[in-house]
Amino acid sequence: MAALMVAAIPLPYGAYTIIRAIVFVVSIIIVVHERKAAGRMYAWSYGFLLMAILFNPILPVHLGRGFWFVIDVGAAMVFFAHYRRRCAAATEGRS
């Protein structure tokens, strides 16, 4: 998620709120999709549920910039890994 990598640079507070909302919504969509596809919750679902809680814009979690930098980069890596896994699964399904 490019938005998470952008969050690593200094921005006005409103930009972080928008990024939080984007990550929150996408995380919830992934949780619902994974739940429907698998019929139960998997580790991916719990990871994205945790991200939705951390990035929720309604009850924000307040941490220092250093913590958020690590969380943003880690969350971007989780999104990328999930994307790669989904692409690999789709490719296997076509063969």
C-alpha positions as CSV (number, residue, x, y, z in Angstrom):
1,M,0.0,0.0,0.0
2,A,1.6,3.1,-1.2
3,A,-0.4,5.2,1.3
4,L,1.5,3.6,4.1
5,M,4.8,4.4,2.6
6,V,3.7,8.0,2.1
7,A,2.8,8.1,5.8
8,A,6.5,7.7,6.6
9,I,7.2,11.3,5.5
10,P,6.2,14.4,7.5
11,L,2.6,15.4,6.4
12,P,-0.2,17.6,7.9
13,Y,-2.3,15.7,10.5
14,G,-5.3,15.6,8.1
15,A,-3.3,13.5,5.6
16,Y,-2.6,10.9,8.3
17,T,-6.4,10.8,9.1
18,I,-7.1,10.1,5.4
19,I,-4.4,7.4,5.3
20,R,-5.8,5.8,8.5
21,A,-9.3,5.7,6.9
22,I,-7.9,4.1,3.7
23,V,-6.0,1.4,5.6
24,F,-9.0,0.8,7.9
25,V,-11.5,0.3,5.1
26,V,-9.1,-1.9,3.0
27,S,-8.3,-4.0,6.0
28,I,-12.0,-4.6,6.8
29,I,-12.6,-5.5,3.1
30,I,-9.8,-8.0,3.2
31,V,-11.1,-9.5,6.5
32,V,-14.6,-9.9,5.0
33,H,-13.3,-11.3,1.7
34,E,-11.0,-13.8,3.4
35,R,-13.8,-14.9,5.8
36,K,-16.2,-15.5,2.9
37,A,-13.6,-17.2,0.7
38,A,-12.3,-19.6,3.5
39,G,-15.4,-20.0,5.5
40,R,-13.5,-19.2,8.7
41,M,-10.9,-16.8,10.0
42,Y,-7.2,-17.4,9.1
43,A,-4.0,-15.8,10.3
44,W,-4.3,-13.2,7.5
45,S,-7.8,-12.2,8.7
46,Y,-6.6,-11.7,12.3
47,G,-3.6,-9.7,11.1
48,F,-5.8,-7.4,9.0
49,L,-8.3,-7.1,11.9
50,L,-5.4,-5.9,14.1
51,M,-4.5,-3.4,11.5
52,A,-8.0,-2.2,11.2
53,I,-8.0,-1.6,15.0
54,L,-4.7,0.2,14.9
55,F,-5.6,2.4,12.0
56,N,-9.2,3.1,12.8
57,P,-9.9,6.8,12.3
58,I,-12.8,6.9,14.8
59,L,-10.9,6.0,18.0
60,P,-7.3,6.7,16.9
61,V,-4.4,5.0,18.7
62,H,-1.9,7.6,19.7
63,L,1.8,6.5,19.4
64,G,5.0,8.4,18.8
65,R,6.3,9.0,15.2
66,G,9.0,6.3,15.7
67,F,6.4,3.7,16.5
68,W,4.1,4.7,13.7
69,F,7.0,4.6,11.2
70,V,7.7,0.9,12.2
71,I,3.9,0.1,12.1
72,D,3.5,1.8,8.7
73,V,6.4,-0.1,7.1
74,G,5.3,-3.4,8.7
75,A,1.7,-2.9,7.6
76,A,2.8,-2.1,4.0
77,M,4.9,-5.3,4.0
78,V,1.8,-7.3,5.2
79,F,-0.3,-5.8,2.5
80,F,2.4,-6.6,-0.1
81,A,2.8,-10.2,1.1
82,H,-1.0,-10.7,1.1
83,Y,-1.1,-9.3,-2.5
84,R,1.6,-11.6,-3.6
85,R,-0.1,-14.6,-2.0
86,R,-3.4,-13.8,-3.7
87,C,-1.6,-13.4,-7.1
88,A,0.2,-16.7,-6.6
89,A,-3.1,-18.4,-5.7
90,A,-4.9,-16.9,-8.8
91,T,-2.0,-18.0,-11.0
92,E,-2.2,-21.6,-9.7
93,G,-5.9,-21.6,-10.2
94,R,-5.5,-20.8,-13.9
95,S,-3.0,-23.6,-14.6
